[in-house]
Amino acid sequence: MSKTQQQKNVPKLKVLIVDDMASMRILVTEYLRRIANIVVGEASNGDEAISQVKEFSPDIVLMDISLAGTSGLEVTRKIKSGFPTVRIYLFSAYDVDEYRDLKYDSPIDGFIQKSRLKTELQQMVQTELERKDALQAIEKQKVQKN
């Protein structure tokens, strides 16, 4: 296999989907796999999410805001306190300004409305791939200078 073929097979992003509904996790997984070469992990509650972040080391966590038990926002705070570089997007069936505004005064990196899942997932993946490429370019420049 050529280097180019190997690079195409290397996952660009690792995404953890946290939702207490298995059907939603399956749907999001299908969308993500159609968009790009993405490895997907799943968690159905806050405790699983924290454990999966430790084991799976995702680039991105898609966190349902209304998990059974602990809220998605509280789980997000716990994850961010231990893993501040993990990007976390809350998602919800409800599109209320309060949720969208959380990115300004909480540790989340974005918000996705479930009814616009396809479009918003594509935008999120594009944004995160561009961000990851830019960070890698900066790291490469630092190595070349040293």
Wavefront OBJ file of the C-alpha trace (Angstrom):
o trace
v 0.000 0.000 0.000
v 1.364 3.408 -0.961
v 1.852 6.220 1.556
v -1.069 8.123 -0.012
v -3.347 5.102 0.361
v -2.220 4.656 3.962
v -2.971 8.318 4.703
v -6.466 7.943 3.249
v -7.084 5.009 5.598
v -5.854 6.845 8.676
v -8.812 8.215 10.629
v -8.898 11.982 10.543
v -10.978 12.345 13.712
v -12.068 10.281 16.688
v -15.577 11.145 17.868
v -17.354 9.949 20.995
v -21.152 10.069 20.838
v -22.872 10.350 24.221
v -26.627 9.840 24.126
v -28.921 7.661 26.209
v -30.875 6.683 23.084
v -29.171 3.893 21.122
v -31.073 4.869 17.956
v -29.573 8.372 18.064
v -26.053 6.995 18.568
v -26.532 4.718 15.551
v -27.887 7.573 13.407
v -25.030 9.921 14.303
v -22.481 7.162 13.690
v -23.899 6.546 10.205
v -23.812 10.254 9.340
v -20.257 10.681 10.575
v -18.940 7.687 8.665
v -20.431 9.075 5.453
v -18.785 12.468 5.953
v -15.154 11.458 6.504
v -12.840 8.729 7.724
v -13.887 8.949 11.370
v -13.566 6.465 14.213
v -16.630 6.550 16.428
v -17.053 5.516 20.054
v -20.265 5.470 22.027
v -21.464 6.036 25.580
v -24.998 5.930 26.936
v -24.491 7.893 30.167
v -22.156 10.275 31.938
v -20.050 7.647 33.703
v -19.495 5.754 30.445
v -18.619 9.031 28.724
v -15.903 9.864 31.233
v -14.521 6.333 31.049
v -14.560 6.396 27.230
v -12.767 9.746 27.107
v -9.974 8.182 29.192
v -9.759 5.006 27.080
v -10.726 6.184 23.578
v -9.055 9.629 23.629
v -11.513 11.304 21.244
v -10.853 14.546 19.426
v -14.527 15.445 19.740
v -17.364 14.488 22.084
v -20.958 14.922 20.918
v -22.857 15.208 24.198
v -26.629 15.006 24.515
v -27.606 17.844 26.806
v -30.419 15.870 28.458
v -28.889 12.586 29.518
v -30.743 10.483 32.061
v -29.199 11.070 35.475
v -26.401 13.635 35.236
v -26.975 16.378 32.663
v -24.792 16.537 29.580
v -23.563 19.955 30.671
v -22.376 18.598 34.034
v -20.607 15.664 32.330
v -19.026 18.167 29.942
v -17.635 20.160 32.874
v -16.148 16.992 34.394
v -14.544 15.953 31.096
v -13.159 19.421 30.405
v -11.642 19.635 33.892
v -9.553 16.527 33.230
v -9.190 16.752 29.447
v -9.290 20.430 28.474
v -8.217 19.871 24.851
v -11.145 17.580 24.003
v -13.644 19.494 21.873
v -17.205 19.055 23.159
v -20.353 19.852 21.221
v -23.676 19.639 23.023
v -26.615 18.494 21.005
v -30.334 18.599 21.664
v -33.689 18.135 20.030
v -34.543 21.634 21.206
v -33.163 24.720 19.521
v -33.327 27.315 22.217
v -31.094 30.357 22.455
v -30.066 29.346 25.965
v -28.407 26.180 24.602
v -26.697 27.955 21.727
v -25.446 30.645 24.118
v -23.835 28.069 26.426
v -20.688 28.203 24.308
v -20.086 31.737 25.578
v -20.166 31.001 29.302
v -19.474 27.290 29.669
v -16.806 24.822 28.596
v -18.595 23.660 25.440
v -17.163 24.269 21.988
v -20.426 24.290 20.064
v -24.074 23.296 19.851
v -25.860 21.075 17.332
v -29.613 20.842 16.935
v -30.739 17.263 16.290
v -33.304 18.298 13.678
v -30.449 19.733 11.558
v -28.057 16.940 12.403
v -26.716 16.171 8.927
v -25.895 19.762 8.047
v -24.533 20.691 11.435
v -22.410 17.527 11.696
v -20.871 18.308 8.316
v -20.070 21.845 9.473
v -18.626 20.556 12.749
v -16.418 17.979 11.027
v -15.174 20.540 8.502
v -14.393 23.040 11.257
v -12.609 20.465 13.384
v -10.589 19.034 10.464
v -9.432 22.537 9.539
v -8.577 23.239 13.182
v -6.658 19.971 13.504
v -4.739 20.617 10.260
v -3.809 24.125 11.452
v -2.575 22.806 14.803
v -0.515 20.129 13.057
v 1.030 22.739 10.756
v 1.989 24.860 13.767
v 3.562 21.841 15.473
v 5.459 20.971 12.298
v 6.851 24.527 12.108
v 7.960 24.340 15.734
v 9.805 21.062 15.076
v 11.478 22.461 11.964
v 12.705 25.532 13.900
v 14.297 23.353 16.574
l 1 2 3 4 5 6 7 8 9 10 11 12 13 14 15 16 17 18 19 20 21 22 23 24 25 26 27 28 29 30 31 32 33 34 35 36 37 38 39 40 41 42 43 44 45 46 47 48 49 50 51 52 53 54 55 56 57 58 59 60 61 62 63 64 65 66 67 68 69 70 71 72 73 74 75 76 77 78 79 80 81 82 83 84 85 86 87 88 89 90 91 92 93 94 95 96 97 98 99 100 101 102 103 104 105 106 107 108 109 110 111 112 113 114 115 116 117 118 119 120 121 122 123 124 125 126 127 128 129 130 131 132 133 134 135 136 137 138 139 140 141 142 143 144 145 146
